[in-house]
């Protein structure tokens, strides 16, 4: 393996580790952070299937840790309704040109910041039917972007989920979602064997980063790391928009 290959794999591993640190550090959607860090290394369009593969691995650990706390009925209500929309959205993503992909990802990253702030302030009371309806936009957004749990979290809270039950259920949803996306991408030319291997590597590298992030959370104020992550996500969104501009000029 050449020095360039070794440097590339080191940078990818470092990006994966850092994203896990930032994810645990901020509570922000891990897929958003990982996408911002990997896009300059892998390319905009290749980032989504790699992140989907990586998140399968990272969610397995969380599912095992909180396996007794998963709210099965609530999980099924969201996932079964969202499944066809996840497949459709992922299938559409495969056929999109790079400029459009960069534009969509950039806009979603920027919108996710005020969306996250707004939804945290709202109190939503829902039952299983409400969760099933929430699964539709969840499926549409999550099939081709990242961080859809941001918009889903208030509905899960409104259904009575909290603490370990919330974490375990979101992990189960994230696992199922990313398995579905990886299957769709694997049926297309987009997810090559090299990208699949890269996704597995990235997923493995995220595991130790979570423990470092947990230490940072315990030693840093909530306000400081939340503001830091918002700035980071905003910069990532602007970089994606710049990539879209470059592909259209």
C-alpha positions in Angstrom: 0.0 0.0 0.0 1.4 3.4 -1.0 2.0 6.3 1.4 -0.9 8.1 -0.2 -3.2 5.2 0.6 -2.0 5.0 4.2 -2.5 8.8 4.6 -6.0 8.5 3.1 -7.1 5.7 5.4 -5.6 7.6 8.4 -7.6 10.7 7.5 -10.8 8.7 7.1 -10.2 6.9 10.4 -9.5 10.2 12.2 -12.6 11.7 10.7 -14.7 8.8 11.9 -13.2 8.9 15.4 -13.7 12.7 15.6 -17.3 12.5 14.4 -18.1 10.0 17.2 -16.4 12.3 19.7 -18.5 15.3 18.5 -21.7 13.2 18.4 -21.4 12.1 22.0 -20.1 15.6 22.9 -23.1 17.4 21.4 -26.0 15.1 21.2 -26.4 16.3 17.6 -27.2 13.7 14.9 -24.1 11.6 14.3 -24.8 11.2 10.6 -24.7 14.9 10.0 -21.3 15.2 11.7 -19.8 12.2 9.9 -21.0 13.5 6.5 -19.4 16.9 7.0 -16.1 15.3 7.8 -16.1 12.6 5.2 -17.4 14.5 2.2 -14.1 16.3 1.5 -12.3 12.9 1.6 -14.7 10.6 -0.3 -16.8 13.0 -2.4 -20.3 14.3 -1.9 -22.4 11.6 -3.5 -20.3 8.7 -2.1 -20.6 10.0 1.5 -24.2 8.9 2.0 -23.8 5.2 1.3 -20.5 5.1 3.4 -22.2 6.8 6.3 -25.2 4.5 6.0 -22.9 1.5 6.3 -20.9 3.0 9.2 -24.1 3.8 11.2 -25.2 0.2 11.0 -22.1 -0.8 13.0 -22.3 2.2 15.4 -26.0 1.5 16.1 -25.4 -2.2 16.9 -23.4 -1.3 20.0 -26.2 1.1 21.2 -28.9 -1.5 20.5 -27.0 -4.1 22.5 -26.4 -1.7 25.4 -30.1 -0.7 25.5 -31.7 -3.9 24.2 -34.1 -4.2 27.2 -35.3 -0.6 26.7 -36.5 -0.6 23.1 -40.1 0.4 22.7 -41.1 -2.2 20.2 -44.6 -0.9 19.4 -43.4 2.7 18.9 -40.5 1.5 16.8 -42.7 -0.6 14.5 -45.2 2.3 14.1 -42.5 4.6 12.8 -40.4 2.1 10.8 -43.2 0.2 9.0 -44.8 3.4 7.8 -41.5 5.0 6.9 -40.0 1.9 5.1 -41.5 2.4 1.6 -40.6 6.1 1.7 -37.0 5.3 2.8 -36.6 2.9 -0.2 -38.1 5.5 -2.6 -36.0 8.3 -1.3 -32.8 6.3 -1.4 -33.6 5.1 -4.9 -34.1 8.7 -6.1 -30.9 9.7 -4.4 -28.9 7.2 -6.5 -30.1 8.9 -9.8 -29.4 12.5 -8.7 -26.5 14.4 -10.1 -23.7 15.5 -7.7 -24.7 19.2 -7.8 -28.3 18.4 -6.7 -27.0 16.1 -4.0 -24.7 18.7 -2.6 -27.5 21.3 -2.7 -29.9 19.1 -0.8 -27.4 18.1 1.8 -26.2 21.7 2.3 -29.7 23.1 2.7 -30.7 20.3 5.1 -27.6 20.9 7.3 -28.4 24.6 7.5 -32.1 24.0 8.2 -31.4 21.4 10.8 -30.0 24.0 13.2 -33.1 26.2 13.6 -35.3 23.1 13.2 -33.5 21.4 16.1 -33.9 24.5 18.3 -37.6 24.9 17.4 -38.6 21.3 18.0 -36.8 21.2 21.4 -39.3 23.9 22.6 -42.4 22.2 21.4 -44.4 19.7 23.5 -46.2 17.2 21.2 -48.6 14.6 22.5 -49.0 11.6 20.2 -50.1 8.0 20.2 -49.1 5.1 17.8 -51.2 6.6 15.0 -49.3 9.9 15.3 -46.0 8.1 15.3 -47.0 6.2 12.2 -47.8 9.5 10.4 -44.5 11.0 11.6 -42.8 8.0 9.9 -43.7 9.3 6.5 -41.6 12.5 6.5 -39.0 10.6 8.6 -38.7 8.1 5.7 -38.6 10.7 3.0 -35.8 12.8 4.7 -33.8 9.9 6.0 -33.6 7.9 2.8 -31.4 10.5 1.1 -29.9 12.7 3.9 -28.9 12.4 7.5 -30.1 13.5 10.9 -33.8 12.7 10.5 -34.0 11.8 14.2 -33.9 15.5 14.9 -37.4 15.9 13.5 -38.6 12.6 15.0 -37.4 13.1 18.6 -40.3 15.4 19.7 -42.9 12.9 18.5 -41.1 10.0 20.4 -41.0 12.2 23.5 -44.7 13.0 23.0 -45.4 9.3 22.9 -43.9 9.0 26.4 -40.4 7.8 25.5 -37.4 9.2 27.5 -34.0 8.2 28.8 -32.8 4.7 27.9 -36.1 3.9 26.1 -35.6 6.9 23.8 -31.9 6.0 23.1 -32.6 2.3 22.5 -35.6 3.0 20.2 -33.7 5.6 18.1 -30.8 3.2 17.8 -33.1 0.5 16.6 -34.7 2.9 14.1 -31.2 4.0 12.9 -30.0 0.5 12.5 -33.1 -0.6 10.5 -33.0 2.6 8.4 -29.4 2.3 7.4 -29.7 -1.4 6.7 -32.5 -0.5 4.3 -30.5 2.3 2.7 -27.4 0.1 2.3 -29.4 -2.6 0.6 -30.9 -0.1 -1.9 -27.4 1.4 -2.5 -25.9 -2.0 -2.9 -28.4 -2.8 -5.7 -27.0 0.2 -7.6 -23.5 1.0 -8.9 -23.2 3.6 -6.2 -22.1 1.3 -3.3 -18.9 -0.4 -4.6 -17.0 -3.0 -2.6 -14.4 -0.3 -1.8 -17.0 2.0 -0.4 -18.6 -0.9 1.6 -15.2 -1.7 3.1 -14.7 2.0 3.9 -18.1 2.2 5.6 -17.2 -0.8 7.8 -13.9 0.8 8.7 -15.6 4.1 9.5 -18.1 2.3 11.7 -15.4 0.5 13.7 -13.5 3.7 14.2 -16.5 5.5 15.7 -16.7 3.1 18.6 -13.8 4.4 20.8 -14.7 8.0 19.9 -18.0 7.7 21.8 -16.1 7.2 25.1 -13.9 10.3 24.6 -17.1 12.3 23.7 -18.7 11.1 26.9 -15.7 12.3 28.9 -16.0 15.7 27.2 -19.7 16.0 28.0 -19.0 15.4 31.6 -16.4 18.2 31.7 -17.9 20.8 29.4 -21.1 22.9 29.8 -24.1 22.0 27.6 -24.3 25.6 26.1 -20.6 25.6 25.0 -20.7 22.3 23.1 -24.1 22.9 21.6 -23.0 26.2 20.2 -19.7 24.7 18.9 -21.7 21.9 17.1 -24.1 24.4 15.5 -21.1 26.4 14.1 -19.6 23.2 12.9 -22.8 22.0 11.1 -23.3 25.4 9.6 -19.8 25.4 8.1 -20.4 22.0 6.7 -23.7 23.1 5.1 -21.9 26.1 3.5 -19.2 23.7 2.1 -21.9 21.5 0.5 -23.5 24.6 -1.0 -20.1 25.7 -2.4 -19.7 22.2 -3.9 -23.1 22.5 -5.5 -22.1 25.9 -7.0 -18.8 24.5 -8.3 -20.8 21.7 -10.2 -23.1 24.2 -11.8 -20.6 26.9 -13.0 
